[in-house]
Amino acid sequence: MGKIASLFARSSFCNNSVVHPYNFGFLTLTSDYVERELEKGLVDNLEKLILELGRGFAYIGRQYPIEIAGDDYYLDMLFYHIKLRCFCVIELKTTEFKPEHAGKLNFYLAAVDRQLRHPSDNPSIGMIICRTKKVAFMLQSRKTMRTKC
C-alpha cells in the first residue's frame, strides 16, 4: 500500500494530515513554473505519478468539470481509489500553502460527494500539492460543512 493509501487506511479522519515529501523528480520544470505546467507535467508522467501516490489510484481526468449552483468549476485532477472506494480530488498550487486552499478543496469535495459519489462509496478525500516543505495537505470531506451544490 502506498504512502497516501496507508495513511488513509489508518485514519478515518484525514483532516489536517500532512505527508512529507513526494518525489516529483521525474518532472522537468523550471523554478518559475506555473500551475498549468505542473499539471501538464504530472499528466504527461501519469504512470510515475500514480506510482508515487501509491497503489489503488485510478485516473479519471484533469480539469474535470463540475457545476455548482449554476457556475462551472474545474478540478485540477480527479482520481478514484479502488481499495478505499472513494474519489480523490487533487488541487495543485504553485505557491506556499494558504488556509483558503483548504476551503476551496473542501468546497470541491462536497460537490464531488453530492454529484459523483455512489451510495456505497466512502466520502471523498482531497489533497493539495503546493510549493512548501509540507508538500501535500489532505482533507476528507465532512458532512458537517453545508455547501449548496
C-alpha positions in Angstrom: 0.0 0.0 0.0 1.4 3.5 -0.9 2.1 6.3 1.4 -1.2 8.1 1.0 -3.3 4.9 0.9 -1.7 3.6 4.1 -2.3 6.9 5.9 -6.0 7.0 4.8 -6.5 3.4 5.8 -5.1 4.0 9.3 -7.3 7.0 9.9 -10.9 7.8 9.1 -10.1 11.5 9.6 -7.6 12.9 7.2 -8.3 16.5 8.1 -5.0 18.4 8.5 -2.8 15.5 7.8 0.5 16.4 6.2 2.6 14.0 4.1 6.3 14.6 3.7 7.6 14.6 0.9 6.6 13.4 -2.5 9.3 12.9 -5.0 8.4 14.6 -8.3 11.9 14.5 -9.5 10.6 12.9 -12.8 9.3 16.4 -13.7 11.5 18.7 -15.7 10.1 22.1 -14.7 11.9 25.4 -14.4 12.0 27.1 -10.9 9.4 29.6 -12.0 6.8 27.1 -13.3 3.1 27.9 -13.3 0.2 25.6 -12.2 -0.7 24.5 -15.7 2.9 23.4 -16.4 2.9 21.4 -13.2 -0.4 19.8 -14.1 0.7 19.0 -17.6 4.0 17.5 -16.3 2.1 15.3 -13.9 -0.4 14.1 -16.5 2.4 13.5 -19.1 4.1 11.3 -16.4 0.8 9.8 -15.1 2.2 6.3 -14.5 5.1 7.7 -12.4 2.6 10.0 -10.5 0.3 7.1 -9.7 3.3 5.0 -8.5 4.3 7.9 -6.3 0.8 8.3 -4.9 0.5 4.6 -4.1 -1.4 1.5 -5.3 -5.1 1.7 -5.9 -5.4 5.1 -7.6 -7.3 5.2 -10.9 -7.1 8.4 -13.0 -10.4 10.0 -14.0 -9.3 13.3 -15.6 -7.7 16.7 -15.4 -9.6 20.0 -15.4 -12.6 17.8 -14.6 -15.7 19.9 -15.0 -18.2 20.2 -12.2 -21.2 22.5 -12.0 -22.0 24.1 -8.6 -25.0 26.4 -8.2 -25.0 27.1 -11.9 -21.3 28.0 -12.1 -18.6 25.9 -13.8 -15.6 24.8 -11.8 -12.7 22.6 -12.8 -10.9 20.1 -10.6 -7.2 20.1 -11.3 -7.0 16.3 -11.1 -9.6 13.7 -10.2 -8.8 10.1 -9.2 -10.8 7.2 -7.7 -9.1 4.9 -5.1 -10.2 1.4 -5.8 -9.4 -0.1 -2.4 -10.7 2.7 -0.3 -13.7 3.1 -2.6 -13.7 6.9 -2.7 -12.9 9.8 -5.1 -9.7 11.8 -4.6 -9.5 15.4 -5.7 -6.0 16.8 -6.1 -5.6 20.6 -6.2 -2.3 21.9 -7.5 -0.8 25.2 -6.1 2.5 26.8 -7.2 2.5 29.0 -4.1 3.1 28.3 -0.4 0.1 26.7 1.4 -2.7 29.1 2.4 -5.7 28.2 4.5 -8.1 29.3 1.7 -6.7 26.4 -0.4 -8.2 24.0 2.1 -11.6 25.8 2.0 -11.6 25.6 -1.8 -10.7 21.9 -1.7 -13.5 21.2 0.9 -15.9 23.0 -1.4 -14.9 20.7 -4.2 -15.1 17.6 -2.0 -18.7 18.4 -1.0 -19.6 18.8 -4.7 -18.0 15.6 -5.7 -19.8 13.7 -2.9 -23.1 15.2 -4.0 -22.7 14.7 -7.7 -20.4 11.8 -8.3 -20.3 9.6 -5.2 -22.3 6.4 -5.3 -24.2 5.5 -2.1 -21.8 2.6 -1.5 -18.7 4.8 -1.8 -16.8 6.3 1.1 -16.6 10.1 1.5 -14.2 11.7 -1.0 -10.7 12.7 0.0 -8.6 15.5 -1.2 -5.0 16.6 -1.4 -3.4 20.0 -2.0 0.1 19.8 -3.6 1.8 23.1 -3.1 5.3 24.6 -3.1 6.3 24.1 0.5 8.1 21.7 2.8 4.7 20.5 3.6 4.3 19.1 0.2 0.8 17.6 0.5 -2.1 18.7 2.7 -5.0 16.3 2.8 -8.7 16.6 3.8 -11.5 14.2 4.0 -14.9 15.6 3.1 -17.0 16.4 6.1 -20.8 16.2 6.2 -20.9 18.9 8.7 -20.0 21.5 6.1 -23.1 22.9 4.4 -22.3 23.6 0.7 -25.0 24.0 -1.9 -24.0 22.1 -5.0 
